[in-house]
Amino acid sequence: MSTTLIFGGSGKVARHLTKLLSAEPGATVYSIIRNPAQEAELKELGASPIIQSVEDALVTEITATIEHTQPDAIVWSAGAGGGSAERTKAVDHEGAVKVFDAFAAATTGKPKRFVMVSAVDVRDRESKPTPDWYKPEDVKRSEAAWKAIGTYYKAKLAADKDLVSQNGKRGLDYTILRPGSLSTELGTGKVRAGKVGMQGEIPREDVAGAILACLRNKDTIGLAFDLLGPGEGDLTISEAIAKVGKNKEDTFEGYH
Ligand SMILES: NC(=O)c1ccc[n+]([C@@H]2O[C@H](COP(=O)([O-])OP(=O)(O)OC[C@H]3O[C@@H](n4cnc5c(N)ncnc54)[C@H](OP(=O)(O)O)[C@@H]3O)[C@@H](O)[C@H]2O)c1
C-alpha cells in the first residue's frame, strides 16, 4: 500500500506514471492539476485529482494539501511546457521550490521521498566545466539546446540547485531524474542511465517506469542522474536504475 502525490498530474509523463502506480494493489495516487476539465480523465486513469496551481498557491496551501494526502512519496513532473519566460520561472523554478518548502514543512510522520523530473544537461555552463564524459556531439547538442531553450534550462537549474544545496535544512529523500528529449513512442522497458551523454530520445512511458524504479530503490536517494532511451549495453529500467544507485553515479554534482 502506498500513496503518491504527483505535481503536474495531467502531464504526459505523469499520466503514464499514474497508470503504473494505480495498477499496484492498494495504491493511492493524488494528482495535482490546475484545470478542472482534466478531472474525469484522471479519475479514469485511477487518480484522485486535486485542483491547485503551483503558480498561485502559497507554500502553506501546498503544505495543507500534503498533510491532507499524507503521501509516501511526491513526484514533480510539472512544467510550463515552453510557455513565456515569466511562466517558466513561476512554474519550473519557483513552483518547484514552493513544493520543496511545503514538503519540508508538512507533518507526515513518514520519510519524505521526493522524485524530481528535471532534464539532461541542466548545469551551470558559465562557471563550471563541461561534463568530462561528454563527446563532441554532446557538446554540440548542448550548445544548440541552450540556445533554443536557455530560459527553461536556467529555471530547471535554479530549482535543482535549490533542492540539492538547501536539503540540509529540508531533509527530503530526493532523487533527481534528468531525461533527454522526451518522445511519445511506446515504452521499450529499457533505458541508459547515469553518465550517458545527450544523444537520442526517451519515450515518456519509460521515464514513468524510471520514476517508479527510483521510488522503489533507496540507493538512488540523494542522486541526480541522466536518463536516455536504450542503446549500447541495454539494461531494463530497474537494472539501469539499480546500477546508478549502486555506483552512486551523479551527473549534477560539481556542475551547478
Ligand atoms: N519535453 C521534453 O523533451 C523534456 C525533456 C526533459 C525533461 N522534461 C520535463 O519532464 C517533465 C514532464 O514532461 P511532460 O512532457 O510530461 O510535460 P507536460 O505534458 O507538459 O506536463 C506538464 C504538466 O504541468 C502542469 N502545470 C503547468 N503549470 C502548472 C501549474 N501552475 N500548477 C500545476 N500544474 C501545472 C501542466 O498542466 P496543464 O495541463 O494545465 O497545462 C501539465 O499537465 C517536465 O518537468 C518537463 O520539464 C521535458
The ligand as an SDF file (V2000), in Angstrom:
LIG
                    3D

 48 52  0  0  0  0  0  0  0  0999 V2000
    9.7120   17.8700  -23.3090 N   0  0  0  0  0  0  0  0  0  0  0  0
   10.9060   17.3350  -23.1550 C   0  0  0  0  0  0  0  0  0  0  0  0
   11.5580   16.9090  -24.1330 O   0  0  0  0  0  0  0  0  0  0  0  0
   11.5020   17.2220  -21.7690 C   0  0  0  0  0  0  0  0  0  0  0  0
   12.8190   16.7700  -21.6410 C   0  0  0  0  0  0  0  0  0  0  0  0
   13.3360   16.5650  -20.3610 C   0  0  0  0  0  0  0  0  0  0  0  0
   12.5610   16.8300  -19.2430 C   0  0  0  0  0  0  0  0  0  0  0  0
   11.2880   17.3110  -19.4040 N   0  0  0  0  0  0  0  0  0  0  0  0
   10.4860   17.5500  -18.1550 C   0  0  0  0  0  0  0  0  0  0  0  0
    9.7100   16.3980  -17.9410 O   0  0  0  0  0  0  0  0  0  0  0  0
    8.5610   16.7330  -17.1480 C   0  0  0  0  0  0  0  0  0  0  0  0
    7.3300   16.0610  -17.7230 C   0  0  0  0  0  0  0  0  0  0  0  0
    7.2010   16.3610  -19.0900 O   0  0  0  0  0  0  0  0  0  0  0  0
    5.7950   16.1510  -19.8370 P   0  0  0  0  0  0  0  0  0  0  0  0
    6.0720   16.0880  -21.2870 O   0  0  0  0  0  0  0  0  0  0  0  0
    5.0090   15.1070  -19.1680 O   0  0  0  0  0  0  0  0  0  0  0  0
    5.1570   17.5780  -19.5250 O   0  0  0  0  0  0  0  0  0  0  0  0
    3.6910   18.0990  -19.8330 P   0  0  0  0  0  0  0  0  0  0  0  0
    2.8980   17.0930  -20.5620 O   0  0  0  0  0  0  0  0  0  0  0  0
    3.8640   19.4670  -20.4340 O   0  0  0  0  0  0  0  0  0  0  0  0
    3.0960   18.2270  -18.3660 O   0  0  0  0  0  0  0  0  0  0  0  0
    3.4020   19.2530  -17.5010 C   0  0  0  0  0  0  0  0  0  0  0  0
    2.2090   19.4560  -16.6160 C   0  0  0  0  0  0  0  0  0  0  0  0
    2.4740   20.5290  -15.7050 O   0  0  0  0  0  0  0  0  0  0  0  0
    1.2540   21.1450  -15.4710 C   0  0  0  0  0  0  0  0  0  0  0  0
    1.3460   22.5110  -14.9760 N   0  0  0  0  0  0  0  0  0  0  0  0
    1.7210   23.6180  -15.6460 C   0  0  0  0  0  0  0  0  0  0  0  0
    1.5820   24.7000  -14.8870 N   0  0  0  0  0  0  0  0  0  0  0  0
    1.0850   24.2630  -13.6980 C   0  0  0  0  0  0  0  0  0  0  0  0
    0.7120   24.9050  -12.5120 C   0  0  0  0  0  0  0  0  0  0  0  0
    0.8150   26.2400  -12.3730 N   0  0  0  0  0  0  0  0  0  0  0  0
    0.2310   24.1700  -11.4760 N   0  0  0  0  0  0  0  0  0  0  0  0
    0.1200   22.8150  -11.5920 C   0  0  0  0  0  0  0  0  0  0  0  0
    0.4630   22.1430  -12.7090 N   0  0  0  0  0  0  0  0  0  0  0  0
    0.9340   22.8620  -13.7500 C   0  0  0  0  0  0  0  0  0  0  0  0
    0.5790   21.1820  -16.8230 C   0  0  0  0  0  0  0  0  0  0  0  0
   -0.8070   21.3520  -16.6230 O   0  0  0  0  0  0  0  0  0  0  0  0
   -1.7980   21.8360  -17.8030 P   0  0  0  0  0  0  0  0  0  0  0  0
   -2.2330   20.5740  -18.4600 O   0  0  0  0  0  0  0  0  0  0  0  0
   -2.8790   22.5240  -17.0410 O   0  0  0  0  0  0  0  0  0  0  0  0
   -1.0050   22.7540  -18.6980 O   0  0  0  0  0  0  0  0  0  0  0  0
    0.9420   19.8340  -17.3960 C   0  0  0  0  0  0  0  0  0  0  0  0
   -0.0490   18.8860  -17.1910 O   0  0  0  0  0  0  0  0  0  0  0  0
    8.5090   18.2470  -17.0980 C   0  0  0  0  0  0  0  0  0  0  0  0
    9.0070   18.6630  -15.8380 O   0  0  0  0  0  0  0  0  0  0  0  0
    9.4730   18.6600  -18.2070 C   0  0  0  0  0  0  0  0  0  0  0  0
   10.0760   19.9220  -17.9320 O   0  0  0  0  0  0  0  0  0  0  0  0
   10.7480   17.5030  -20.6270 C   0  0  0  0  0  0  0  0  0  0  0  0
  1  2  1  0
  2  3  2  0
  2  4  1  0
  4  5  1  0
  4 48  2  0
  5  6  2  0
  6  7  1  0
  7  8  2  0
  8  9  1  0
  8 48  1  0
  9 10  1  0
  9 46  1  0
 10 11  1  0
 11 12  1  0
 11 44  1  0
 12 13  1  0
 13 14  1  0
 14 15  2  0
 14 16  1  0
 14 17  1  0
 17 18  1  0
 18 19  2  0
 18 20  1  0
 18 21  1  0
 21 22  1  0
 22 23  1  0
 23 24  1  0
 23 42  1  0
 24 25  1  0
 25 26  1  0
 25 36  1  0
 26 27  1  0
 26 35  1  0
 27 28  2  0
 28 29  1  0
 29 30  1  0
 29 35  2  0
 30 31  1  0
 30 32  2  0
 32 33  1  0
 33 34  2  0
 34 35  1  0
 36 37  1  0
 36 42  1  0
 37 38  1  0
 38 39  2  0
 38 40  1  0
 38 41  1  0
 42 43  1  0
 44 45  1  0
 44 46  1  0
 46 47  1  0
M  CHG  2   8   1  16  -1
M  END
$$$$
